[in-house]
Amino acid sequence: MNLDSQRFLGEILVRRGALTDVVLAEALAKAQERDVPLKELLLAANTVEEEVLVKALADEMGMAFARDIAVGAVPEELIAQVPISFARQHRVVPVSEKAGRVQVAVADPMDPYALDDLRALLGRRVEPIAVPAMAIDDAINRIYDRRDEAALSEAKENSDSEELLDIIDMTDEAPVIRWVNNLFFTSIRERASDIHIEPTDDKVVVRYRIDGKLVPWKEAHRGFLPSIVARVKIEAGLNIAEKRLPQDGRITKKIAGKVVDVRVSTIPTAKGERVTMRLLDKENVMLDLTDLGFAKRQLDSLKTLVHRPNGIVLVTGPTGSGKTTTLYACLNMINEPDVNILTAEDPVEYELPGIGQLHVQPKIGLTFASALRSFLRQDPDVIMVGEIRDQETAEIAVHASLTGHLVLSTLHTNDAPGAVTRLVEMGVERYNITTSVMAVLAQRLVRRLCPHCRVPYKPNTDHFLELGLEMERIEETLADLRRAAASTVLGKDNAGVAKTSAEGELLFYQPSDNGCERCSHKGYRGRIGIYELMMLDDEVRKVILDPAADSKAIQRAARRNGMRVLREDGARQVIAGITSIEEVLAATQAGEM
């Protein structure tokens, strides 16, 4: 890293008012310590917005600036002269031509080499326009995707599948390759967690899962299914000739500057092979408990629990409720050189430095139970078990906790009290549960309202009833929830919490009708957790030891001692302005109250 060039960049930003001298000095020290470019560090830490940074550099260099690119106005003949690999590598897009001069959008006004290469490629003078990198990436995806759609549509729908497979060559210029690559680029831009490629009778449908919701995205001709699937299989290292059996693979890609782990699953269906890809953004995974939306009291209790030397902490909820993220955040908090941490997972979602992670493989006899048995001979301090599925695993986990180990694991139950009854049903003795389990955390994920366009409104009695709040003690309940809402912790993104207190007018929030650019006009952006933390205190343990006690009896005892059920905690997030009533109701069931 050239320190002089980094300092020159910083001085420009200070001169243009984007940074202060103090912030620059701190940033330069961090950049030198971590050996990363100053620009990357400033953007990653949200010290400077990309638009502000690029405009400051453009103004300094006397270069025009634009926030975005009018994709529809870009001439096709210009795009045909610039390979997509070149455009992505240099982050440049030709946007217009006039009087033998080509206007070019560039992401880095200080990079002369991209312009030199483009001049040589086009054989004409170029006039640079500074544009934020995200806008350029978006334009590249849209422009080249438009060309690919046109190229693919020219093929005959009834073309032989073997002919179509010939499209898959080793160049980045093949239309199908670009089409598949575009899926990855747009999925990152839209913050999708999954890509679904699904064949129907006459077409191939692509759907993204964004903030937990499946969204139809694009379509292709049915005849191109073999080539699309083959391309994905090639990247995932799968057998392209095997179309009768399900296959699983993995792709690691760098997309728009981010390292993304892609889990690929293919299955044969009556309409053809279906592909599902789970995207794991290693840079955006939330490994800090303060980013997960806990109220301060919940957060403090959880921090105390994970620093205990022994016992069991369980996290419950359906698939996709964020259980693994919560457990990773707990491990990250206690991950120190003097702590031996081992995990058994199915599969290993994220690789955590300094932690021994094992991928269970039941087909070869490597189950959660057998992994746990082996762990106990490895002198661990902390053990994480991906899921307790049977009596054997549960018994070993109990034994491990009673012999001086902290055990973290998950169960598939609807609420926290249900975890106790599930263990009993598995055959675990009640006295073993009360002596080993310290707490159970149930959770769900709800979509977050966009803080830039959410709309406030004054709630009425019907809204309180929908949230399951008891009207007989509504004032006391609301005062407690408002205090909890005001204490909601969101780490770096705490700006999303509405200013609230136990006094003043009570306001709820809902998505605006048309949203805004920051939320892609959806009204929601991202997801956050709602929680039900049941501490096993003396009263709860006493109820659990009663053979006649069911989950409702356990829940009543826990609530007497201050536990908020899921829907009540959802009300806390509604009061905090983080989510809407509709999201809370969708994530919780009436039977859970």
DRENGUDO-396535 format. One record per residue (C-alpha): x, y, z; residue in three letters; residue number from 1. Coordinates in steps of 0.25 Angstrom, whole numbers, plus 5000, padded with zeros to 4 digits. Example, Ala and Ser with C-alpha at 12.3 -4.5 7.8 and 13.67 -1.06 7.14 Angstrom:
ATOM     px     py     pz   residu   num
ATOM   5049   4982   5031      Ala     1
ATOM   5055   4996   5029      Ser     2
//
This chain:
ATOM     px     py     pz   residu   num
ATOM   5000   5000   5000      Met     1
ATOM   5006   5014   4996      Asn     2
ATOM   5004   5022   5008      Leu     3
ATOM   5007   5035   5000      Asp     4
ATOM   4996   5033   4991      Ser     5
ATOM   4986   5029   5002      Gln     6
ATOM   4990   5042   5009      Arg     7
ATOM   4988   5050   4996      Phe     8
ATOM   4974   5044   4995      Leu     9
ATOM   4971   5047   5010      Gly    10
ATOM   4975   5061   5008      Glu    11
ATOM   4966   5063   4996      Ile    12
ATOM   4954   5058   5005      Leu    13
ATOM   4958   5067   5016      Val    14
ATOM   4959   5079   5006      Arg    15
ATOM   4945   5076   5000      Arg    16
ATOM   4939   5075   5014      Gly    17
ATOM   4936   5060   5014      Ala    18
ATOM   4946   5057   5025      Leu    19
ATOM   4952   5064   5037      Thr    20
ATOM   4967   5064   5040      Asp    21
ATOM   4965   5056   5053      Val    22
ATOM   4957   5045   5046      Val    23
ATOM   4967   5044   5034      Leu    24
ATOM   4978   5042   5044      Ala    25
ATOM   4971   5031   5051      Glu    26
ATOM   4967   5025   5037      Ala    27
ATOM   4981   5025   5032      Leu    28
ATOM   4987   5018   5044      Ala    29
ATOM   4976   5007   5043      Lys    30
ATOM   4978   5006   5028      Ala    31
ATOM   4993   5004   5030      Gln    32
ATOM   4992   4995   5042      Glu    33
ATOM   4982   4986   5034      Arg    34
ATOM   4989   4988   5020      Asp    35
ATOM   4977   4992   5013      Val    36
ATOM   4974   5004   5004      Pro    37
ATOM   4969   5016   5011      Leu    38
ATOM   4957   5017   5001      Lys    39
ATOM   4952   5002   5004      Glu    40
ATOM   4954   5005   5019      Leu    41
ATOM   4946   5018   5019      Leu    42
ATOM   4934   5011   5011      Leu    43
ATOM   4934   4998   5019      Ala    44
ATOM   4933   5006   5032      Ala    45
ATOM   4922   5016   5027      Asn    46
ATOM   4931   5027   5030      Thr    47
ATOM   4929   5033   5017      Val    48
ATOM   4917   5030   5007      Glu    49
ATOM   4922   5025   4994      Glu    50
ATOM   4914   5036   4986      Glu    51
ATOM   4921   5047   4995      Val    52
ATOM   4935   5041   4993      Leu    53
ATOM   4933   5040   4978      Val    54
ATOM   4928   5054   4976      Lys    55
ATOM   4939   5060   4985      Ala    56
ATOM   4949   5053   4976      Leu    57
ATOM   4942   5057   4963      Ala    58
ATOM   4941   5072   4968      Asp    59
ATOM   4956   5072   4971      Glu    60
ATOM   4960   5067   4958      Met    61
ATOM   4950   5075   4950      Gly    62
ATOM   4942   5063   4945      Met    63
ATOM   4927   5062   4943      Ala    64
ATOM   4919   5054   4953      Phe    65
ATOM   4906   5046   4952      Ala    66
ATOM   4899   5038   4962      Arg    67
ATOM   4894   5027   4953      Asp    68
ATOM   4894   5023   4938      Ile    69
ATOM   4882   5024   4928      Ala    70
ATOM   4883   5009   4924      Val    71
ATOM   4873   5010   4913      Gly    72
ATOM   4880   5022   4906      Ala    73
ATOM   4893   5014   4905      Val    74
ATOM   4896   5011   4890      Pro    75
ATOM   4897   4996   4887      Glu    76
ATOM   4908   4998   4877      Glu    77
ATOM   4917   5004   4888      Leu    78
ATOM   4914   4992   4897      Ile    79
ATOM   4917   4982   4886      Ala    80
ATOM   4931   4988   4886      Gln    81
ATOM   4934   4986   4901      Val    82
ATOM   4935   4972   4906      Pro    83
ATOM   4927   4970   4920      Ile    84
ATOM   4940   4964   4926      Ser    85
ATOM   4947   4978   4923      Phe    86
ATOM   4936   4986   4928      Ala    87
ATOM   4935   4978   4941      Arg    88
ATOM   4950   4978   4943      Gln    89
ATOM   4952   4993   4941      His    90
ATOM   4938   4997   4946      Arg    91
ATOM   4935   5005   4934      Val    92
ATOM   4923   5007   4924      Val    93
ATOM   4922   5015   4911      Pro    94
ATOM   4910   5023   4912      Val    95
ATOM   4909   5032   4899      Ser    96
ATOM   4917   5036   4887      Glu    97
ATOM   4918   5050   4881      Lys    98
ATOM   4927   5056   4871      Ala    99
ATOM   4936   5045   4871      Gly   100
ATOM   4938   5045   4886      Arg   101
ATOM   4932   5034   4896      Val   102
ATOM   4927   5038   4909      Gln   103
ATOM   4930   5027   4920      Val   104
ATOM   4925   5025   4934      Ala   105
ATOM   4937   5022   4943      Val   106
ATOM   4937   5017   4958      Ala   107
ATOM   4951   5022   4962      Asp   108
ATOM   4954   5036   4956      Pro   109
ATOM   4968   5034   4961      Met   110
ATOM   4971   5022   4953      Asp   111
ATOM   4977   5026   4939      Pro   112
ATOM   4980   5012   4934      Tyr   113
ATOM   4965   5009   4932      Ala   114
ATOM   4964   5021   4923      Leu   115
ATOM   4977   5018   4915      Asp   116
ATOM   4972   5003   4913      Asp   117
ATOM   4958   5008   4908      Leu   118
ATOM   4964   5018   4898      Arg   119
ATOM   4973   5007   4893      Ala   120
ATOM   4961   4997   4892      Leu   121
ATOM   4951   5008   4885      Leu   122
ATOM   4962   5015   4877      Gly   123
ATOM   4955   5028   4881      Arg   124
ATOM   4956   5040   4891      Arg   125
ATOM   4949   5037   4904      Val   126
ATOM   4942   5047   4913      Glu   127
ATOM   4941   5041   4928      Pro   128
ATOM   4929   5043   4937      Ile   129
ATOM   4931   5039   4951      Ala   130
ATOM   4919   5030   4956      Val   131
ATOM   4918   5022   4969      Pro   132
ATOM   4923   5008   4967      Ala   133
ATOM   4910   5002   4971      Met   134
ATOM   4903   5009   4960      Ala   135
ATOM   4913   5005   4950      Ile   136
ATOM   4912   4990   4955      Asp   137
ATOM   4897   4991   4953      Asp   138
ATOM   4898   4997   4939      Ala   139
ATOM   4907   4986   4935      Ile   140
ATOM   4898   4976   4940      Asn   141
ATOM   4886   4982   4933      Arg   142
ATOM   4892   4986   4920      Ile   143
ATOM   4899   4972   4917      Tyr   144
ATOM   4887   4965   4922      Asp   145
ATOM   4879   4972   4912      Arg   146
ATOM   4888   4967   4901      Arg   147
ATOM   4888   4953   4907      Asp   148
ATOM   4873   4952   4907      Glu   149
ATOM   4873   4957   4892      Ala   150
ATOM   4884   4947   4888      Ala   151
ATOM   4877   4935   4895      Leu   152
ATOM   4863   4939   4890      Ser   153
ATOM   4869   4937   4876      Glu   154
ATOM   4871   4922   4878      Ala   155
ATOM   4860   4913   4874      Lys   156
ATOM   4852   4908   4886      Glu   157
ATOM   4852   4893   4881      Asn   158
ATOM   4867   4893   4879      Ser   159
ATOM   4874   4881   4882      Asp   160
ATOM   4879   4881   4897      Ser   161
ATOM   4893   4876   4892      Glu   162
ATOM   4894   4888   4883      Glu   163
ATOM   4890   4897   4894      Leu   164
ATOM   4901   4892   4903      Leu   165
ATOM   4911   4896   4893      Asp   166
ATOM   4908   4910   4898      Ile   167
ATOM   4916   4907   4910      Ile   168
ATOM   4930   4910   4906      Asp   169
ATOM   4942   4915   4915      Met   170
ATOM   4940   4930   4911      Thr   171
ATOM   4933   4940   4919      Asp   172
ATOM   4926   4945   4906      Glu   173
ATOM   4917   4933   4905      Ala   174
ATOM   4902   4938   4907      Pro   175
ATOM   4898   4927   4916      Val   176
ATOM   4910   4929   4925      Ile   177
ATOM   4907   4944   4925      Arg   178
ATOM   4893   4941   4928      Trp   179
ATOM   4897   4932   4940      Val   180
ATOM   4907   4942   4945      Asn   181
ATOM   4897   4953   4945      Asn   182
ATOM   4888   4945   4954      Leu   183
ATOM   4899   4945   4965      Phe   184
ATOM   4902   4960   4963      Phe   185
ATOM   4887   4964   4963      Thr   186
ATOM   4885   4955   4975      Ser   187
ATOM   4896   4962   4983      Ile   188
ATOM   4890   4976   4979      Arg   189
ATOM   4877   4972   4984      Glu   190
ATOM   4882   4965   4997      Arg   191
ATOM   4876   4952   4993      Ala   192
ATOM   4879   4940   5002      Ser   193
ATOM   4875   4929   4991      Asp   194
ATOM   4873   4928   4976      Ile   195
ATOM   4863   4918   4971      His   196
ATOM   4864   4913   4956      Ile   197
ATOM   4851   4906   4954      Glu   198
ATOM   4846   4899   4941      Pro   199
ATOM   4832   4900   4936      Thr   200
ATOM   4825   4894   4924      Asp   201
ATOM   4829   4906   4915      Asp   202
ATOM   4840   4914   4922      Lys   203
ATOM   4850   4915   4933      Val   204
ATOM   4846   4924   4944      Val   205
ATOM   4857   4930   4954      Val   206
ATOM   4852   4935   4968      Arg   207
ATOM   4860   4942   4978      Tyr   208
ATOM   4858   4941   4993      Arg   209
ATOM   4859   4955   4998      Ile   210
ATOM   4857   4958   5013      Asp   211
ATOM   4850   4944   5015      Gly   212
ATOM   4840   4946   5003      Lys   213
ATOM   4841   4939   4989      Leu   214
ATOM   4841   4949   4978      Val   215
ATOM   4840   4946   4963      Pro   216
ATOM   4851   4952   4956      Trp   217
ATOM   4853   4947   4942      Lys   218
ATOM   4850   4937   4932      Glu   219
ATOM   4857   4929   4920      Ala   220
ATOM   4853   4920   4909      His   221
ATOM   4850   4906   4914      Arg   222
ATOM   4860   4900   4904      Gly   223
ATOM   4872   4907   4911      Phe   224
ATOM   4870   4899   4924      Leu   225
ATOM   4880   4889   4921      Pro   226
ATOM   4891   4899   4918      Ser   227
ATOM   4887   4908   4930      Ile   228
ATOM   4888   4896   4939      Val   229
ATOM   4901   4891   4933      Ala   230
ATOM   4907   4904   4935      Arg   231
ATOM   4904   4904   4950      Val   232
ATOM   4908   4890   4951      Lys   233
ATOM   4922   4893   4945      Ile   234
ATOM   4924   4904   4955      Glu   235
ATOM   4920   4895   4967      Ala   236
ATOM   4928   4884   4962      Gly   237
ATOM   4917   4874   4960      Leu   238
ATOM   4914   4864   4950      Asn   239
ATOM   4907   4870   4938      Ile   240
ATOM   4904   4856   4932      Ala   241
ATOM   4896   4852   4945      Glu   242
ATOM   4882   4857   4943      Lys   243
ATOM   4875   4846   4951      Arg   244
ATOM   4880   4848   4965      Leu   245
ATOM   4880   4860   4974      Pro   246
ATOM   4894   4867   4975      Gln   247
ATOM   4900   4877   4985      Asp   248
ATOM   4912   4886   4983      Gly   249
ATOM   4919   4899   4987      Arg   250
ATOM   4924   4911   4979      Ile   251
ATOM   4932   4922   4985      Thr   252
ATOM   4931   4935   4977      Lys   253
ATOM   4936   4949   4978      Lys   254
ATOM   4924   4957   4974      Ile   255
ATOM   4924   4973   4974      Ala   256
ATOM   4936   4972   4983      Gly   257
ATOM   4930   4963   4993      Lys   258
ATOM   4934   4948   4995      Val   259
ATOM   4921   4940   4995      Val   260
ATOM   4920   4925   4998      Asp   261
ATOM   4909   4919   4989      Val   262
ATOM   4903   4905   4994      Arg   263
ATOM   4897   4898   4981      Val   264
ATOM   4886   4888   4982      Ser   265
ATOM   4880   4881   4969      Thr   266
ATOM   4868   4872   4969      Ile   267
ATOM   4862   4864   4957      Pro   268
ATOM   4847   4868   4955      Thr   269
ATOM   4836   4864   4945      Ala   270
ATOM   4839   4877   4938      Lys   271
ATOM   4854   4876   4938      Gly   272
ATOM   4865   4879   4948      Glu   273
ATOM   4863   4889   4958      Arg   274
ATOM   4874   4898   4965      Val   275
ATOM   4874   4905   4978      Thr   276
ATOM   4886   4913   4982      Met   277
ATOM   4888   4918   4996      Arg   278
ATOM   4897   4931   4997      Leu   279
ATOM   4905   4933   5009      Leu   280
ATOM   4912   4947   5009      Asp   281
ATOM   4924   4945   5018      Lys   282
ATOM   4926   4960   5020      Glu   283
ATOM   4911   4963   5024      Asn   284
ATOM   4909   4952   5034      Val   285
ATOM   4905   4958   5047      Met   286
ATOM   4914   4952   5057      Leu   287
ATOM   4912   4962   5068      Asp   288
ATOM   4900   4960   5078      Leu   289
ATOM   4898   4975   5078      Thr   290
ATOM   4894   4975   5063      Asp   291
ATOM   4883   4965   5065      Leu   292
ATOM   4872   4974   5071      Gly   293
ATOM   4871   4970   5086      Phe   294
ATOM   4866   4979   5097      Ala   295
ATOM   4877   4982   5107      Lys   296
ATOM   4872   4973   5118      Arg   297
ATOM   4871   4961   5108      Gln   298
ATOM   4885   4964   5103      Leu   299
ATOM   4891   4966   5117      Asp   300
ATOM   4885   4952   5121      Ser   301
ATOM   4890   4945   5108      Leu   302
ATOM   4904   4951   5110      Lys   303
ATOM   4904   4946   5125      Thr   304
ATOM   4899   4932   5120      Leu   305
ATOM   4910   4930   5110      Val   306
ATOM   4921   4934   5119      His   307
ATOM   4917   4923   5129      Arg   308
ATOM   4927   4911   5130      Pro   309
ATOM   4916   4900   5129      Asn   310
ATOM   4901   4898   5125      Gly   311
ATOM   4893   4897   5113      Ile   312
ATOM   4887   4909   5105      Val   313
ATOM   4877   4905   5095      Leu   314
ATOM   4872   4913   5083      Val   315
ATOM   4859   4909   5077      Thr   316
ATOM   4851   4913   5064      Gly   317
ATOM   4847   4908   5051      Pro   318
ATOM   4857   4907   5039      Thr   319
ATOM   4861   4921   5034      Gly   320
ATOM   4859   4928   5048      Ser   321
ATOM   4873   4932   5050      Gly   322
ATOM   4877   4922   5060      Lys   323
ATOM   4891   4919   5055      Thr   324
ATOM   4894   4934   5053      Thr   325
ATOM   4891   4935   5068      Thr   326
ATOM   4899   4924   5072      Leu   327
ATOM   4911   4929   5064      Tyr   328
ATOM   4910   4942   5070      Ala   329
ATOM   4910   4936   5084      Cys   330
ATOM   4923   4928   5080      Leu   331
ATOM   4929   4940   5074      Asn   332
ATOM   4927   4947   5087      Met   333
ATOM   4935   4937   5095      Ile   334
ATOM   4945   4933   5085      Asn   335
ATOM   4958   4936   5092      Glu   336
ATOM   4972   4929   5090      Pro   337
ATOM   4970   4922   5104      Asp   338
ATOM   4956   4916   5101      Val   339
ATOM   4955   4903   5093      Asn   340
ATOM   4943   4903   5085      Ile   341
ATOM   4938   4892   5076      Leu   342
ATOM   4925   4891   5067      Thr   343
ATOM   4917   4880   5060      Ala   344
ATOM   4909   4886   5049      Glu   345
ATOM   4901   4881   5037      Asp   346
ATOM   4906   4888   5029      Pro   347
ATOM   4917   4898   5034      Val   348
ATOM   4911   4911   5030      Glu   349
ATOM   4922   4920   5033      Tyr   350
ATOM   4937   4918   5036      Glu   351
ATOM   4940   4924   5049      Leu   352
ATOM   4955   4926   5052      Pro   353
ATOM   4961   4920   5064      Gly   354
ATOM   4949   4910   5065      Ile   355
ATOM   4949   4895   5062      Gly   356
ATOM   4937   4893   5053      Gln   357
ATOM   4932   4879   5048      Leu   358
ATOM   4923   4876   5037      His   359
ATOM   4914   4864   5042      Val   360
ATOM   4912   4853   5031      Gln   361
ATOM   4901   4843   5036      Pro   362
ATOM   4903   4834   5023      Lys   363
ATOM   4917   4830   5028      Ile   364
ATOM   4912   4830   5043      Gly   365
ATOM   4918   4843   5047      Leu   366
ATOM   4905   4848   5054      Thr   367
ATOM   4903   4859   5064      Phe   368
ATOM   4904   4849   5075      Ala   369
ATOM   4917   4842   5071      Ser   370
ATOM   4923   4856   5068      Ala   371
ATOM   4919   4860   5083      Leu   372
ATOM   4926   4847   5088      Arg   373
ATOM   4939   4851   5081      Ser   374
ATOM   4938   4865   5085      Phe   375
ATOM   4938   4861   5100      Leu   376
ATOM   4952   4855   5098      Arg   377
ATOM   4957   4868   5092      Gln   378
ATOM   4957   4876   5105      Asp   379
ATOM   4947   4886   5100      Pro   380
ATOM   4942   4898   5108      Asp   381
ATOM   4930   4901   5099      Val   382
ATOM   4923   4892   5090      Ile   383
ATOM   4913   4896   5079      Met   384
ATOM   4903   4885   5074      Val   385
ATOM   4896   4889   5061      Gly   386
ATOM   4883   4882   5066      Glu   387
ATOM   4878   4873   5077      Ile   388
ATOM   4870   4863   5069      Arg   389
ATOM   4870   4850   5077      Asp   390
ATOM   4871   4845   5091      Gln   391
ATOM   4885   4840   5089      Glu   392
ATOM   4890   4854   5085      Thr   393
ATOM   4882   4860   5097      Ala   394
ATOM   4887   4851   5107      Glu   395
ATOM   4902   4854   5103      Ile   396
ATOM   4899   4869   5103      Ala   397
ATOM   4893   4868   5117      Val   398
ATOM   4905   4859   5122      His   399
ATOM   4915   4869   5115      Ala   400
ATOM   4909   4881   5122      Ser   401
ATOM   4909   4874   5136      Leu   402
ATOM   4924   4871   5134      Thr   403
ATOM   4928   4885   5133      Gly   404
ATOM   4925   4889   5118      His   405
ATOM   4917   4900   5112      Leu   406
ATOM   4908   4894   5102      Val   407
ATOM   4900   4903   5091      Leu   408
ATOM   4890   4896   5082      Ser   409
ATOM   4877   4897   5075      Thr   410
ATOM   4863   4891   5075      Leu   411
ATOM   4852   4892   5065      His   412
ATOM   4840   4896   5074      Thr   413
ATOM   4831   4908   5073      Asn   414
ATOM   4834   4915   5086      Asp   415
ATOM   4844   4914   5098      Ala   416
ATOM   4835   4905   5108      Pro   417
ATOM   4833   4895   5096      Gly   418
ATOM   4848   4892   5097      Ala   419
ATOM   4846   4886   5111      Val   420
ATOM   4834   4877   5107      Thr   421
ATOM   4842   4873   5094      Arg   422
ATOM   4854   4868   5102      Leu   423
ATOM   4844   4861   5112      Val   424
ATOM   4838   4854   5099      Glu   425
ATOM   4852   4850   5095      Met   426
ATOM   4854   4843   5108      Gly   427
ATOM   4862   4853   5116      Val   428
ATOM   4859   4852   5131      Glu   429
ATOM   4853   4865   5136      Arg   430
ATOM   4863   4866   5147      Tyr   431
ATOM   4874   4866   5137      Asn   432
ATOM   4867   4877   5129      Ile   433
ATOM   4866   4886   5142      Thr   434
ATOM   4881   4883   5146      Thr   435
ATOM   4887   4885   5132      Ser   436
ATOM   4878   4895   5124      Val   437
ATOM   4881   4910   5128      Met   438
ATOM   4872   4917   5118      Ala   439
ATOM   4864   4915   5105      Val   440
ATOM   4863   4926   5094      Leu   441
ATOM   4852   4925   5084      Ala   442
ATOM   4853   4934   5072      Gln   443
ATOM   4847   4939   5059      Arg   444
ATOM   4852   4948   5048      Leu   445
ATOM   4843   4960   5043      Val   446
ATOM   4846   4969   5032      Arg   447
ATOM   4851   4983   5036      Arg   448
ATOM   4844   4996   5032      Leu   449
ATOM   4852   5005   5024      Cys   450
ATOM   4856   5016   5033      Pro   451
ATOM   4856   5026   5022      His   452
ATOM   4842   5025   5017      Cys   453
ATOM   4834   5018   5029      Arg   454
ATOM   4821   5025   5032      Val   455
ATOM   4817   5027   5047      Pro   456
ATOM   4802   5026   5051      Tyr   457
ATOM   4795   5026   5065      Lys   458
ATOM   4791   5012   5069      Pro   459
ATOM   4777   5009   5075      Asn   460
ATOM   4771   4998   5083      Thr   461
ATOM   4770   4988   5072      Asp   462
ATOM   4785   4989   5069      His   463
ATOM   4788   4985   5084      Phe   464
ATOM   4778   4974   5083      Leu   465
ATOM   4785   4969   5070      Glu   466
ATOM   4798   4968   5077      Leu   467
ATOM   4792   4960   5089      Gly   468
ATOM   4794   4971   5099      Leu   469
ATOM   4785   4969   5111      Glu   470
ATOM   4775   4981   5112      Met   471
ATOM   4772   4980   5127      Glu   472
ATOM   4787   4984   5130      Arg   473
ATOM   4790   4991   5117      Ile   474
ATOM   4796   5004   5123      Glu   475
ATOM   4806   4995   5131      Glu   476
ATOM   4809   4986   5119      Thr   477
ATOM   4811   4998   5110      Leu   478
ATOM   4820   5005   5120      Ala   479
ATOM   4829   4993   5121      Asp   480
ATOM   4829   4991   5106      Leu   481
ATOM   4833   5005   5103      Arg   482
ATOM   4844   5005   5113      Arg   483
ATOM   4849   4992   5106      Ala   484
ATOM   4847   4998   5092      Ala   485
ATOM   4856   5010   5096      Ala   486
ATOM   4867   5000   5101      Ser   487
ATOM   4867   4993   5087      Thr   488
ATOM   4881   4991   5083      Val   489
ATOM   4885   4990   5068      Leu   490
ATOM   4900   4992   5069      Gly   491
ATOM   4905   5000   5057      Lys   492
ATOM   4891   5002   5051      Asp   493
ATOM   4884   5008   5064      Asn   494
ATOM   4879   5019   5056      Ala   495
ATOM   4868   5010   5051      Gly   496
ATOM   4862   5011   5065      Val   497
ATOM   4851   5022   5067      Ala   498
ATOM   4852   5031   5078      Lys   499
ATOM   4843   5026   5088      Thr   500
ATOM   4841   5027   5103      Ser   501
ATOM   4831   5023   5114      Ala   502
ATOM   4825   5037   5113      Glu   503
ATOM   4820   5045   5101      Gly   504
ATOM   4811   5041   5089      Glu   505
ATOM   4812   5026   5085      Leu   506
ATOM   4814   5024   5071      Leu   507
ATOM   4814   5011   5062      Phe   508
ATOM   4820   5011   5048      Tyr   509
ATOM   4817   5004   5035      Gln   510
ATOM   4823   5004   5021      Pro   511
ATOM   4821   5015   5011      Ser   512
ATOM   4812   5011   4999      Asp   513
ATOM   4823   5013   4989      Asn   514
ATOM   4836   5012   4998      Gly   515
ATOM   4849   5019   4994      Cys   516
ATOM   4861   5017   4986      Glu   517
ATOM   4869   5012   4998      Arg   518
ATOM   4859   5000   5000      Cys   519
ATOM   4857   4998   4985      Ser   520
ATOM   4843   5003   4987      His   521
ATOM   4838   4991   4996      Lys   522
ATOM   4837   4999   5009      Gly   523
ATOM   4845   4988   5016      Tyr   524
ATOM   4860   4986   5016      Arg   525
ATOM   4867   4975   5024      Gly   526
ATOM   4862   4966   5035      Arg   527
ATOM   4863   4967   5050      Ile   528
ATOM   4860   4957   5061      Gly   529
ATOM   4849   4956   5071      Ile   530
ATOM   4852   4948   5084      Tyr   531
ATOM   4846   4940   5095      Glu   532
ATOM   4857   4938   5106      Leu   533
ATOM   4853   4928   5117      Met   534
ATOM   4862   4927   5129      Met   535
ATOM   4861   4914   5137      Leu   536
ATOM   4860   4920   5151      Asp   537
ATOM   4855   4913   5163      Asp   538
ATOM   4841   4915   5160      Glu   539
ATOM   4842   4910   5146      Val   540
ATOM   4850   4898   5150      Arg   541
ATOM   4840   4895   5161      Lys   542
ATOM   4829   4894   5150      Val   543
ATOM   4837   4886   5140      Ile   544
ATOM   4839   4875   5151      Leu   545
ATOM   4824   4874   5152      Asp   546
ATOM   4821   4862   5143      Pro   547
ATOM   4807   4868   5140      Ala   548
ATOM   4813   4881   5135      Ala   549
ATOM   4812   4884   5121      Asp   550
ATOM   4818   4895   5112      Ser   551
ATOM   4806   4905   5116      Lys   552
ATOM   4809   4903   5131      Ala   553
ATOM   4824   4906   5129      Ile   554
ATOM   4821   4918   5120      Gln   555
ATOM   4812   4924   5131      Arg   556
ATOM   4823   4922   5142      Ala   557
ATOM   4833   4928   5132      Ala   558
ATOM   4824   4940   5130      Arg   559
ATOM   4822   4943   5144      Arg   560
ATOM   4837   4944   5145      Asn   561
ATOM   4838   4955   5134      Gly   562
ATOM   4838   4947   5121      Met   563
ATOM   4832   4953   5109      Arg   564
ATOM   4826   4944   5099      Val   565
ATOM   4830   4945   5084      Leu   566
ATOM   4818   4954   5080      Arg   567
ATOM   4820   4963   5092      Glu   568
ATOM   4835   4965   5088      Asp   569
ATOM   4829   4967   5074      Gly   570
ATOM   4821   4979   5080      Ala   571
ATOM   4834   4984   5086      Arg   572
ATOM   4840   4984   5072      Gln   573
ATOM   4828   4991   5067      Val   574
ATOM   4828   5002   5077      Ile   575
ATOM   4843   5004   5074      Ala   576
ATOM   4839   5007   5060      Gly   577
ATOM   4847   4995   5054      Ile   578
ATOM   4836   4986   5049      Thr   579
ATOM   4821   4986   5046      Ser   580
ATOM   4809   4980   5053      Ile   581
ATOM   4807   4971   5040      Glu   582
ATOM   4821   4966   5041      Glu   583
ATOM   4820   4962   5055      Val   584
ATOM   4806   4955   5053      Leu   585
ATOM   4812   4948   5041      Ala   586
ATOM   4824   4942   5049      Ala   587
ATOM   4816   4938   5061      Thr   588
ATOM   4804   4929   5062      Gln   589
ATOM   4792   4931   5071      Ala   590
ATOM   4794   4918   5078      Gly   591
ATOM   4808   4923   5083      Glu   592
ATOM   4801   4933   5092      Met   593
//
